[in-house]
Amino acid sequence: MCVKKLSIYQIYYLNILKKLALFISVVFHPLLMATYGCLLLFFVIQNTVYDYLTPFDAKWRVTFIVFFFSMIFPALNIFILFRLKRIPSILLSKPSDRTYPYIITALFYFGLFYLLLDVNIWNSIKLFILGGGIAILLTSLINFKTKISAHMVGLGGILGLIISVSQLIKFDMTLFYIIIILIAGLVGSARLILDEHKPYQLYLGFLLGFIVQISLFLGLQKIIFA
């Protein structure tokens, strides 16, 4: 069978496409999702209780704490595991590379949740962090059977957060639902272009993140998690 060779222009555009896909994957890296969730509630979505009734300094302090526990510390952990040769690459492309980083990242989330318990901040933020830890832990368990997209777990979690908060405070956030779903489609396409996942792994990840957040918020709604 004759295999058609790509022209130099096709190779050029394919390389550009892969670089763009890599850029999208980095911008929407799973370790950034908790920080993005805080930024959305505190700064992006206007005219809500999170916007009006949260002091500006408190918004930034909480966001920075979340950033360090959900991004900086897990990233340092991955780098240390790489330097100790526990994992072959910081990209975590193989399912076997992801187990320890995922479990330790989940522990950082649970530690952050415990740290925030006594902080005078909206319980929705605390619940979002707890849900993130649970979702990451479940991802590490599913990873033993099949590779699952952590990118999509994070985006599904953010959608679950926004929908839950919208219902709790009775505020229309439909535009943000649409934007998050479009971003999820963009990120999913990028992961396919990079050949990091199969389609079902993307859908599974998105549903996992979404269901965990929705379930927690609905389950604890009566405890005034607003």
C-alpha positions in Angstrom: 0.0 0.0 0.0 1.3 3.4 -1.0 1.5 5.9 1.9 1.1 9.5 0.8 4.0 11.7 2.1 3.2 15.1 3.6 4.4 18.1 1.8 6.8 20.6 3.4 3.9 23.0 3.9 1.7 20.4 5.5 4.5 19.5 7.9 5.0 23.2 8.7 1.4 23.8 9.5 1.2 20.5 11.4 4.1 21.7 13.6 2.4 25.1 14.2 -0.8 23.3 15.1 1.0 21.1 17.6 2.8 24.1 19.1 -0.6 25.8 19.5 -2.1 22.7 21.1 0.8 22.6 23.5 0.3 26.3 24.4 -3.4 25.6 25.1 -2.5 22.6 27.2 -0.1 24.7 29.3 -2.5 27.7 29.7 -5.3 25.4 30.9 -3.0 23.0 32.9 -4.9 21.0 35.5 -2.8 22.5 38.3 -4.1 25.9 37.5 -7.8 25.0 37.6 -8.4 25.7 41.3 -6.8 29.1 40.9 -9.0 29.8 37.9 -12.0 28.8 39.9 -11.2 31.4 42.6 -10.4 34.1 40.0 -13.8 33.4 38.3 -15.8 33.8 41.6 -13.9 36.7 43.0 -13.0 38.8 40.0 -14.5 37.7 36.7 -18.2 37.1 37.5 -19.5 40.5 38.5 -22.4 41.5 40.8 -22.5 38.4 43.0 -22.0 38.1 46.8 -18.5 36.8 46.1 -17.7 40.0 44.2 -19.4 42.6 46.5 -19.1 41.1 49.9 -15.5 39.8 49.9 -12.8 42.3 50.8 -10.3 42.9 48.0 -7.4 41.9 50.2 -9.1 38.7 51.2 -9.8 37.8 47.6 -6.1 38.0 46.7 -4.9 36.3 49.9 -7.1 33.3 49.4 -6.3 33.1 45.7 -2.6 33.1 46.4 -2.9 30.5 49.0 -4.9 28.3 46.6 -2.3 28.9 43.9 0.6 27.8 46.1 -1.1 24.7 47.4 -2.7 23.6 44.1 0.0 24.7 41.6 3.4 25.5 43.1 3.7 22.7 45.7 2.4 20.0 43.3 4.7 21.3 40.5 7.7 21.2 42.9 6.7 17.7 43.9 6.6 16.5 40.3 10.0 18.1 39.7 11.5 16.4 42.8 10.1 13.0 41.7 11.7 13.6 38.3 15.0 14.5 39.8 14.9 11.4 42.1 14.1 9.4 38.9 10.8 8.2 40.3 9.2 9.4 37.1 10.9 9.5 33.7 9.4 12.8 32.6 7.7 15.9 34.1 5.1 15.6 31.3 3.5 12.5 32.9 2.5 11.1 29.5 2.3 7.5 30.7 -0.4 6.3 33.1 2.3 4.7 35.3 4.0 8.1 35.7 0.9 9.8 37.1 0.0 7.7 40.2 2.4 9.3 42.8 2.0 12.9 41.5 -1.8 12.6 41.5 -2.0 11.1 45.0 0.4 13.7 46.5 -1.5 16.5 44.7 -4.7 15.3 46.2 -3.1 15.4 49.7 -2.1 19.0 49.0 -5.8 19.8 48.2 -7.0 18.1 51.4 -4.3 19.9 53.4 -5.5 23.2 51.8 -9.1 22.3 52.7 -8.1 21.7 56.3 -6.2 25.0 56.4 -9.2 27.0 55.0 -11.7 25.5 57.5 -11.1 28.2 60.1 -10.6 31.0 57.6 -13.4 33.5 57.3 -14.1 32.9 53.6 -17.1 31.6 51.6 -17.7 27.9 52.2 -18.2 27.4 48.4 -14.4 28.0 48.0 -13.7 25.4 50.7 -16.1 22.9 49.1 -14.6 23.5 45.7 -11.1 22.7 47.0 -12.4 19.5 48.8 -14.1 18.4 45.5 -10.9 19.0 43.6 -9.0 16.7 46.0 -11.6 14.0 45.7 -11.6 14.3 41.9 -7.8 14.0 41.8 -7.8 11.0 44.1 -10.5 9.3 42.0 -8.4 10.1 38.9 -5.4 8.4 40.4 -7.5 5.3 41.0 -9.0 5.2 37.6 -5.5 5.7 36.2 -4.7 2.1 37.2 -7.3 0.9 34.7 -7.1 3.5 32.0 -5.5 6.9 31.3 -7.9 9.8 32.0 -7.6 13.4 31.1 -6.7 15.6 34.1 -7.2 18.7 32.0 -10.8 17.7 31.5 -11.3 16.7 35.1 -10.3 20.3 36.0 -12.6 21.9 33.5 -15.5 19.7 34.4 -14.9 20.7 38.0 -15.1 24.4 37.2 -18.3 23.9 35.2 -19.7 22.0 38.2 -18.6 24.8 40.6 -20.2 27.5 38.5 -23.5 25.7 37.9 -23.7 24.8 41.7 -23.0 28.4 42.8 -25.4 29.8 40.3 -28.2 27.6 41.8 -27.2 28.4 45.4 -27.2 32.2 45.0 -29.9 32.3 42.3 -27.7 34.1 39.8 -27.7 33.6 36.1 -24.3 32.4 34.8 -25.3 30.9 31.5 -22.7 32.9 29.6 -20.0 31.3 31.7 -21.4 27.8 31.2 -21.1 28.3 27.5 -17.5 29.8 27.7 -16.3 26.9 29.9 -17.8 24.3 27.6 -16.2 26.0 24.6 -12.8 26.1 26.4 -13.3 22.4 27.3 -13.8 21.6 23.6 -10.7 23.6 22.7 -8.5 21.9 25.3 -9.9 18.5 24.3 -9.0 19.1 20.7 -5.5 20.2 21.8 -5.0 16.9 23.8 -6.1 14.9 20.7 -3.8 16.8 18.4 -0.9 16.0 20.8 -2.0 12.4 20.9 -2.2 12.4 24.7 -5.7 10.9 24.9 -8.4 9.1 23.2 -11.9 10.8 23.0 -13.5 8.6 25.7 -10.7 9.5 28.1 -11.6 13.2 27.6 -15.3 12.6 28.2 -14.6 10.5 31.2 -12.4 13.1 32.8 -14.9 16.0 32.2 -17.8 14.0 33.6 -15.7 13.0 36.7 -14.8 16.5 37.6 -18.4 17.8 36.9 -20.2 15.0 38.8 -17.9 15.3 41.9 -18.5 19.1 42.3 -22.2 18.9 41.6 -22.7 16.0 44.0 -20.8 17.7 46.8 -22.7 21.0 46.4 -26.1 19.3 46.1 -25.3 17.0 49.0 -24.2 19.8 51.3 -26.6 22.5 50.2 -28.7 22.2 53.4 -25.5 22.9 55.5 -25.5 26.4 54.0 -22.5 26.0 51.7 -23.0 29.3 50.0 
